[in-house]
Amino acid sequence: MLRRMDIVIPLFDGFEPLDAVGPYEVLAYVPDTTVRFVAAEPGLVQDVLGSLPVHVGTGYAEVERCDVLLVPGGGSFQTMVGDAAFLDWVRRIHAGTRFTTSVCTGSLVLGAAGLLNGLTATTHWDAAAQLESYGARYTAERVVRQDRVITSAGVSSGIDMALRLAALLSDETTAQAIQLYTEYDPQPPYRTGSVAKAPAEVLERAKSLWG
């Protein structure tokens, strides 16, 4: 019997919902794949916006290996980078993954675990300096692959990363079919989706959201 691929997404209180749910929506359609959330302890985990509690049935310590580790960001990264036991778990799991990935400030967790030293990586634009403090080389690219480590930039870029990952786990036709099924065809009303495009007043307002 074909073994199903196991994709694990750790959640801590304060996670950014789209960081986790966007990739979950994409990767759950990859054939012969299971996507599961884990937490420090089984129970409810609250998102950073305060209205999307997620019931998680598995503690991360119960997971000994997986094919893909996907670390979301949000305010939760502050808890994760300060949790030595969790960082040890990330290192152990990474040793056996096919791909280790992150969305937004989830890359800071990979950095704190020592997985990005000397690698080019990305994160949310407002966390670039912190990413580099872990020995990574920041780039503003939306998705960055360094062998089996894949990082993506802020929030919505996790969908782009997940589609690329879907192609690596299956094939490009499958990934394109998932993109079509989910009708992921971005046509934003404003051209302010990156620091390079946004005027100064929009940048300042965005920084106030980050806080």
C-alpha positions as CSV (number, residue, x, y, z in Angstrom):
1,M,0.0,0.0,0.0
2,L,1.3,3.5,-0.9
3,R,2.2,5.5,2.2
4,R,0.5,8.9,2.3
5,M,2.7,11.9,2.5
6,D,2.5,13.6,5.9
7,I,2.5,17.4,6.0
8,V,2.7,18.9,9.5
9,I,1.8,22.5,10.4
10,P,2.6,23.6,14.0
11,L,0.2,26.2,15.5
12,F,0.8,28.4,18.5
13,D,-1.5,31.1,19.9
14,G,-1.1,34.2,17.8
15,F,-0.6,32.5,14.5
16,E,-1.5,34.4,11.3
17,P,-4.5,32.6,9.9
18,L,-3.7,32.9,6.2
19,D,-0.2,31.7,6.8
20,A,-1.6,28.3,7.9
21,V,-4.9,28.1,6.1
22,G,-3.8,29.2,2.7
23,P,-1.1,26.5,2.3
24,Y,-3.5,24.0,4.0
25,E,-6.1,24.7,1.3
26,V,-3.7,24.1,-1.5
27,L,-1.7,21.1,-0.1
28,A,-4.8,19.2,1.1
29,Y,-5.6,18.6,-2.6
30,V,-2.2,17.0,-3.4
31,P,-3.0,13.3,-4.0
32,D,-2.1,10.7,-1.3
33,T,-1.3,13.5,1.2
34,T,-2.5,14.2,4.7
35,V,-2.1,17.7,6.2
36,R,-2.4,17.9,10.0
37,F,-2.0,20.7,12.6
38,V,-0.1,20.2,15.8
39,A,0.3,22.4,18.8
40,A,2.2,22.5,22.1
41,E,-0.7,20.6,23.7
42,P,-3.9,19.3,22.2
43,G,-6.8,21.8,22.4
44,L,-7.8,25.2,21.1
45,V,-5.2,27.5,19.5
46,Q,-6.2,31.1,18.9
47,D,-5.2,33.1,15.9
48,V,-3.6,36.6,16.1
49,L,-6.9,38.3,15.0
50,G,-8.8,36.8,17.8
51,S,-11.8,35.2,16.1
52,L,-10.6,31.9,14.6
53,P,-9.8,29.4,17.3
54,V,-8.6,26.1,15.9
55,H,-9.0,22.8,17.7
56,V,-5.8,20.9,17.4
57,G,-5.8,17.2,18.3
58,T,-2.1,16.4,18.4
59,G,0.8,17.7,20.4
60,Y,4.0,18.3,18.4
61,A,5.9,16.0,20.7
62,E,3.8,13.1,19.4
63,V,5.2,13.6,15.9
64,E,8.5,11.9,15.3
65,R,8.8,12.5,11.5
66,C,7.0,14.0,8.6
67,D,7.6,14.5,4.9
68,V,7.0,18.3,5.0
69,L,7.2,20.7,7.9
70,L,5.5,24.0,7.3
71,V,6.0,26.7,9.9
72,P,3.5,29.6,9.7
73,G,4.2,33.0,11.2
74,G,2.3,35.8,12.9
75,G,2.7,36.9,16.5
76,S,3.2,33.2,17.4
77,F,6.8,33.3,16.2
78,Q,7.8,35.1,19.3
79,T,6.6,32.2,21.4
80,M,8.2,29.6,19.1
81,V,11.6,31.2,18.9
82,G,11.7,31.4,22.7
83,D,10.7,27.7,23.2
84,A,13.9,25.7,23.4
85,A,12.0,22.3,23.4
86,F,10.1,23.3,20.3
87,L,13.2,24.4,18.4
88,D,14.9,21.1,19.3
89,W,11.8,19.3,17.8
90,V,12.1,21.5,14.7
91,R,15.7,20.4,14.3
92,R,14.9,16.8,14.8
93,I,12.0,16.8,12.4
94,H,14.0,18.7,9.8
95,A,16.6,16.0,9.8
96,G,14.1,13.6,8.2
97,T,11.9,15.9,6.0
98,R,11.7,16.0,2.3
99,F,11.0,19.7,2.6
100,T,11.1,22.1,5.5
101,T,9.1,25.3,4.7
102,S,7.9,28.5,6.3
103,V,5.5,31.4,5.6
104,C,6.1,35.0,6.7
105,T,7.8,35.2,10.1
106,G,7.8,31.4,10.3
107,S,11.3,31.7,8.7
108,L,12.5,33.3,11.9
109,V,11.6,30.1,13.7
110,L,13.7,28.1,11.1
111,G,16.5,30.7,11.7
112,A,16.3,30.4,15.5
113,A,16.6,26.6,15.1
114,G,19.8,27.2,13.1
115,L,18.4,25.9,9.8
116,L,19.0,29.1,7.7
117,N,22.6,29.9,8.5
118,G,24.3,30.9,5.3
119,L,21.2,30.4,3.2
120,T,19.3,32.9,1.2
121,A,15.8,33.2,2.6
122,T,12.7,35.5,2.7
123,T,10.2,36.6,5.3
124,H,7.8,39.5,5.9
125,W,9.4,42.7,4.8
126,D,9.3,44.2,8.3
127,A,11.3,41.2,9.7
128,A,14.2,41.2,7.3
129,A,16.8,42.5,9.8
130,Q,15.7,39.9,12.4
131,L,16.0,37.1,9.7
132,E,19.6,38.2,9.0
133,S,20.4,38.2,12.7
134,Y,20.1,34.4,12.4
135,G,22.7,34.2,9.7
136,A,20.4,34.1,6.7
137,R,20.7,36.4,3.6
138,Y,17.4,38.2,3.2
139,T,15.9,38.6,-0.3
140,A,12.6,40.3,-1.2
141,E,11.7,37.4,-3.5
142,R,8.2,36.0,-2.8
143,V,9.3,32.3,-2.6
144,V,12.9,31.1,-2.1
145,R,14.0,27.5,-2.4
146,Q,17.4,26.4,-1.1
147,D,17.6,22.7,-1.8
148,R,14.9,21.2,0.6
149,V,14.4,24.5,2.6
150,I,11.7,26.7,1.1
151,T,10.8,30.1,2.7
152,S,8.1,32.5,1.6
153,A,7.5,36.2,2.2
154,G,4.5,37.7,4.0
155,V,1.1,36.1,4.7
156,S,-0.4,35.6,1.2
157,S,2.9,34.4,-0.3
158,G,2.2,31.1,1.5
159,I,-0.3,30.2,-1.3
160,D,2.4,30.7,-3.9
161,M,4.8,28.6,-1.9
162,A,2.3,25.9,-1.4
163,L,1.6,25.7,-5.2
164,R,5.3,25.3,-5.9
165,L,5.5,22.7,-3.2
166,A,2.5,20.9,-4.6
167,A,4.4,20.6,-8.0
168,L,7.4,19.2,-6.2
169,L,5.4,16.6,-4.3
170,S,3.3,15.6,-7.3
171,D,3.7,17.3,-10.7
172,E,3.1,20.6,-12.3
173,T,-0.2,19.5,-13.9
174,T,-1.6,18.7,-10.4
175,A,-0.3,22.0,-9.0
176,Q,-1.9,23.9,-11.9
177,A,-5.2,22.0,-11.5
178,I,-5.2,23.0,-7.8
179,Q,-4.6,26.6,-8.7
180,L,-7.5,26.4,-11.2
181,Y,-9.8,24.7,-8.8
182,T,-9.1,27.3,-6.1
183,E,-9.3,30.0,-8.7
184,Y,-6.1,31.5,-7.5
185,D,-5.8,34.2,-10.1
186,P,-4.7,37.4,-8.2
187,Q,-6.0,40.7,-9.6
188,P,-5.6,43.0,-6.7
189,P,-7.3,46.4,-6.7
190,Y,-4.2,48.2,-5.7
191,R,-0.5,48.1,-6.6
192,T,0.7,48.3,-3.1
193,G,1.5,44.6,-2.4
194,S,5.2,45.2,-1.9
195,V,7.5,47.8,-0.3
196,A,8.9,48.6,-3.7
197,K,5.4,49.7,-4.9
198,A,3.8,51.2,-1.9
199,P,3.9,55.0,-1.3
200,A,5.3,56.3,2.1
201,E,1.9,56.9,3.7
202,V,0.8,53.3,2.9
203,L,4.0,51.9,4.3
204,E,3.6,53.8,7.6
205,R,0.0,52.6,7.9
206,A,1.1,49.0,7.2
207,K,3.7,49.2,10.0
208,S,0.9,50.2,12.4
209,L,-0.9,47.0,11.5
210,W,2.2,45.0,12.2
211,G,2.3,46.3,15.8
